[in-house]
């Protein structure tokens, strides 16, 4: 089953690809990120961990575009500003 490091690596790959393409921002959906890592959908999914990683990678200029009422779920969407610089 995926763990925190797996989600961090996948998110970093997304950031690197966005920066290589010269994008100024990238929107990441938690459901898509979890599918990319594996184990979703499924009975033993790790969606709370996936969302925690996404939230932990936010900088000051990043924004939450969408989230479910409880804050964690497959509909979380965060717009990350590129390039990724530490401004937490």
Residue frames as a rotation matrix with the C-alpha (Angstrom) as fourth column:
UNK 1
0.578 0.816 0.000 0.00
0.816 -0.578 0.000 0.00
0.000 0.000 -1.000 0.00
UNK 2
0.114 -0.542 0.833 1.24
0.423 -0.732 -0.534 3.52
0.899 0.413 0.146 -0.72
UNK 3
0.213 -0.113 -0.970 2.79
0.956 -0.182 0.231 5.56
-0.203 -0.977 0.069 2.06
UNK 4
0.710 0.081 -0.699 3.72
0.176 -0.982 0.065 9.19
-0.682 -0.169 -0.712 2.64
UNK 5
-0.291 -0.926 -0.242 7.00
-0.151 -0.205 0.967 8.91
-0.945 0.318 -0.080 0.73
UNK 6
-0.508 0.164 0.846 5.22
0.784 0.495 0.374 7.42
-0.358 0.853 -0.380 -2.31
UNK 7
0.592 0.792 0.147 2.82
0.796 -0.546 -0.262 10.37
-0.127 0.272 -0.954 -2.46
UNK 8
0.514 -0.488 -0.706 5.64
-0.073 -0.844 0.531 12.87
-0.855 -0.221 -0.469 -1.92
UNK 9
-0.566 -0.774 0.284 7.65
0.183 0.218 0.959 11.36
-0.804 0.595 0.018 -4.79
UNK 10
-0.210 0.572 0.793 4.67
0.970 0.224 0.096 11.36
-0.122 0.789 -0.602 -7.14
UNK 11
0.798 0.515 -0.313 3.84
0.506 -0.855 -0.116 14.96
-0.327 -0.066 -0.943 -6.31
UNK 12
0.115 -0.856 -0.504 7.47
-0.142 -0.517 0.844 16.00
-0.983 -0.026 -0.181 -6.83
UNK 13
-0.623 -0.296 0.724 7.41
0.595 0.422 0.684 14.32
-0.508 0.857 -0.087 -10.26
UNK 14
0.357 0.837 0.415 4.29
0.934 -0.307 -0.183 16.31
-0.025 0.453 -0.891 -11.14
UNK 15
0.743 -0.136 -0.655 5.99
0.096 -0.947 0.306 19.55
-0.663 -0.291 -0.690 -10.01
UNK 16
-0.305 -0.952 -0.024 9.14
0.033 -0.036 0.999 18.78
-0.952 0.304 0.043 -12.01
UNK 17
-0.418 0.222 0.881 7.16
0.883 0.329 0.335 18.03
-0.216 0.918 -0.333 -15.17
UNK 18
0.685 0.729 -0.024 5.11
0.714 -0.677 -0.176 21.23
-0.145 0.103 -0.984 -14.78
UNK 19
0.492 -0.586 -0.644 8.27
-0.116 -0.777 0.619 23.28
-0.863 -0.230 -0.451 -14.34
UNK 20
-0.538 -0.705 0.462 9.94
0.338 0.322 0.884 21.60
-0.772 0.632 0.065 -17.33
UNK 21
-0.111 0.607 0.787 6.92
0.993 0.030 0.117 22.61
0.048 0.794 -0.606 -19.42
UNK 22
-0.875 -0.332 0.352 7.22
0.328 -0.942 -0.074 26.18
0.356 0.051 0.933 -18.17
UNK 23
0.132 0.991 -0.014 3.85
0.609 -0.070 0.790 26.20
0.782 -0.113 -0.613 -16.43
UNK 24
-0.506 -0.246 0.827 3.19
-0.365 -0.807 -0.464 28.96
0.781 -0.537 0.319 -13.91
UNK 25
-0.308 0.444 0.841 0.80
-0.895 0.163 -0.414 26.77
-0.321 -0.881 0.348 -11.91
UNK 26
-0.692 0.161 -0.703 -0.47
-0.224 0.878 0.422 23.20
0.686 0.450 -0.572 -11.76
UNK 27
0.051 0.770 0.636 -3.72
-0.995 -0.014 0.097 21.94
0.084 -0.638 0.765 -10.26
UNK 28
-0.825 -0.356 -0.439 -3.48
-0.292 0.933 -0.210 18.55
0.484 -0.045 -0.874 -8.61
UNK 29
0.290 0.949 0.124 -6.51
-0.802 0.170 0.573 16.43
0.523 -0.265 0.810 -7.76
UNK 30
-0.252 -0.419 0.872 -6.10
-0.899 0.434 -0.052 13.99
-0.357 -0.798 -0.486 -4.85
UNK 31
0.621 0.544 0.564 -8.06
-0.287 0.828 -0.482 11.22
-0.729 0.138 0.670 -6.58
UNK 32
0.915 -0.315 -0.253 -5.82
-0.215 0.150 -0.965 11.42
0.342 0.937 0.070 -9.64
UNK 33
0.015 -0.950 0.312 -2.67
-0.917 -0.137 -0.374 11.56
0.398 -0.280 -0.873 -7.51
UNK 34
-0.033 0.023 0.999 -3.74
-0.716 0.697 -0.039 8.48
-0.697 -0.717 -0.006 -5.55
UNK 35
0.911 0.365 0.194 -4.58
-0.117 0.677 -0.727 6.59
-0.396 0.639 0.659 -8.77
UNK 36
0.609 -0.755 -0.242 -1.12
-0.547 -0.179 -0.818 7.47
0.574 0.631 -0.522 -10.09
UNK 37
-0.305 -0.731 0.611 0.54
-0.950 0.183 -0.254 6.05
0.074 -0.658 -0.750 -6.96
UNK 38
-0.556 0.191 -0.809 -1.80
-0.113 0.947 0.301 3.05
0.823 0.259 -0.505 -6.84
UNK 39
-0.868 0.205 -0.453 -4.28
0.492 0.492 -0.719 1.50
0.076 -0.846 -0.528 -4.45
UNK 40
-0.436 0.765 -0.475 -7.20
-0.074 -0.556 -0.828 3.74
-0.897 -0.326 0.299 -5.33
UNK 41
0.158 0.692 0.705 -10.00
-0.920 -0.156 0.359 3.10
0.358 -0.705 0.612 -5.60
UNK 42
-0.244 -0.203 -0.948 -9.96
0.049 0.974 -0.221 0.19
0.968 -0.100 -0.228 -3.21
UNK 43
0.698 0.595 -0.398 -10.95
0.352 0.198 0.915 -0.95
0.623 -0.779 -0.072 0.23
UNK 44
0.465 -0.620 -0.632 -7.53
0.820 0.033 0.571 -0.17
-0.333 -0.784 0.524 1.69
UNK 45
0.435 -0.273 0.858 -6.99
0.538 -0.685 -0.491 3.20
0.722 0.675 -0.151 0.03
UNK 46
-0.187 -0.606 -0.773 -4.74
0.963 -0.270 -0.022 5.80
-0.195 -0.748 0.634 1.66
UNK 47
0.218 0.373 0.902 -6.67
0.669 -0.729 0.140 8.94
0.710 0.573 -0.409 0.69
UNK 48
0.975 0.121 -0.187 -6.17
0.220 -0.644 0.732 10.66
-0.032 -0.755 -0.655 4.08
UNK 49
0.196 -0.974 -0.109 -2.39
0.538 0.014 0.843 10.26
-0.819 -0.224 0.528 3.70
UNK 50
-0.220 -0.210 0.953 -2.54
0.966 -0.182 0.183 11.48
0.135 0.961 0.243 0.10
UNK 51
0.619 0.545 0.566 -4.44
0.462 -0.835 0.298 14.61
0.635 0.077 -0.769 1.16
UNK 52
0.832 -0.376 -0.407 -2.10
0.291 -0.329 0.898 15.22
-0.472 -0.866 -0.165 4.12
UNK 53
-0.172 -0.941 0.291 0.87
0.795 0.041 0.605 15.17
-0.581 0.336 0.741 1.75
UNK 54
-0.042 0.216 0.975 -0.85
0.847 -0.509 0.149 17.54
0.529 0.833 -0.162 -0.67
UNK 55
0.900 0.415 0.134 -1.66
0.269 -0.770 0.578 19.99
0.343 -0.484 -0.805 2.12
UNK 56
0.618 -0.714 -0.330 1.85
0.413 -0.062 0.908 19.74
-0.669 -0.698 0.257 3.58
UNK 57
-0.273 -0.756 0.595 3.40
0.917 -0.018 0.398 20.72
-0.290 0.655 0.698 0.23
UNK 58
0.628 0.585 0.513 1.47
0.709 -0.703 -0.065 23.98
0.322 0.405 -0.856 0.03
UNK 59
-0.656 -0.752 -0.066 3.40
0.744 -0.629 -0.227 27.26
0.129 -0.198 0.972 -0.01
UNK 60
-0.575 0.399 -0.714 2.02
0.271 -0.731 -0.627 30.69
-0.772 -0.554 0.312 0.82
UNK 61
-0.589 0.308 -0.747 0.88
-0.709 -0.641 0.295 31.41
-0.388 0.703 0.596 -2.75
UNK 62
-0.924 0.287 -0.254 -0.77
0.104 0.826 0.554 28.02
0.369 0.486 -0.793 -3.35
UNK 63
-0.493 0.825 0.278 -4.55
-0.868 -0.443 -0.224 27.80
-0.061 -0.351 0.934 -3.06
UNK 64
-0.753 0.422 0.504 -7.14
0.256 0.894 -0.367 25.16
-0.606 -0.147 -0.782 -2.30
UNK 65
-0.854 0.449 -0.264 -9.46
-0.445 -0.368 0.816 25.10
0.270 0.814 0.514 -5.29
UNK 66
0.255 0.947 -0.194 -11.83
-0.657 0.318 0.684 22.43
0.710 -0.047 0.703 -3.95
UNK 67
-0.892 -0.445 -0.076 -12.19
-0.267 0.658 -0.704 20.16
0.363 -0.608 -0.706 -0.97
UNK 68
-0.103 0.882 -0.460 -14.91
0.416 0.458 0.785 18.09
0.903 -0.111 -0.414 0.63
UNK 69
0.640 0.494 0.588 -16.54
-0.263 -0.578 0.772 19.26
0.722 -0.649 -0.240 3.83
UNK 70
0.960 -0.273 -0.058 -14.25
0.173 0.418 0.892 17.14
-0.219 -0.866 0.449 6.01
UNK 71
0.563 -0.761 -0.322 -11.15
-0.690 -0.647 0.325 18.31
-0.456 0.039 -0.889 4.14
UNK 72
-0.608 -0.782 0.138 -9.90
-0.589 0.561 0.582 14.95
-0.532 0.272 -0.801 2.89
UNK 73
0.341 0.704 0.623 -11.22
0.082 0.637 -0.766 12.99
-0.936 0.312 0.160 -0.05
UNK 74
-0.169 -0.411 0.896 -10.85
0.844 0.410 0.347 12.30
-0.510 0.814 0.278 -3.75
UNK 75
0.570 0.486 0.662 -12.16
0.777 -0.581 -0.242 15.77
0.267 0.653 -0.709 -4.65
UNK 76
0.496 -0.485 -0.720 -9.35
0.285 -0.692 0.663 17.82
-0.820 -0.534 -0.205 -3.09
UNK 77
0.514 -0.388 0.765 -7.81
0.780 -0.161 -0.605 20.11
0.358 0.907 0.220 -5.71
UNK 78
0.491 -0.454 -0.744 -4.86
0.362 -0.670 0.648 22.36
-0.793 -0.587 -0.165 -4.94
UNK 79
0.883 -0.283 0.375 -3.31
0.249 -0.396 -0.884 24.90
0.399 0.873 -0.279 -7.30
UNK 80
0.428 -0.845 -0.322 0.45
0.621 0.016 0.784 24.89
-0.657 -0.535 0.532 -6.76
UNK 81
0.907 -0.188 -0.376 2.42
-0.354 -0.825 -0.441 27.84
-0.228 0.533 -0.815 -8.10
UNK 82
0.549 -0.764 0.338 5.52
0.815 0.579 -0.014 27.04
-0.185 0.283 0.941 -10.17
UNK 83
-0.128 -0.586 -0.800 8.38
-0.100 0.810 -0.577 27.06
0.987 0.006 -0.163 -9.81
UNK 84
0.786 0.392 -0.478 8.28
0.357 0.345 0.868 25.38
0.506 -0.853 0.131 -6.41
UNK 85
-0.330 -0.843 0.425 10.27
-0.053 -0.432 -0.900 27.55
0.943 -0.319 0.098 -4.04
UNK 86
-0.297 0.178 -0.938 10.25
0.904 0.370 -0.216 27.29
0.309 -0.912 -0.271 -0.31
UNK 87
-0.713 0.148 0.686 7.95
-0.224 -0.974 -0.023 30.01
0.665 -0.170 0.727 0.95
UNK 88
-0.021 0.708 -0.706 6.11
0.603 0.572 0.556 28.11
0.798 -0.414 -0.439 3.64
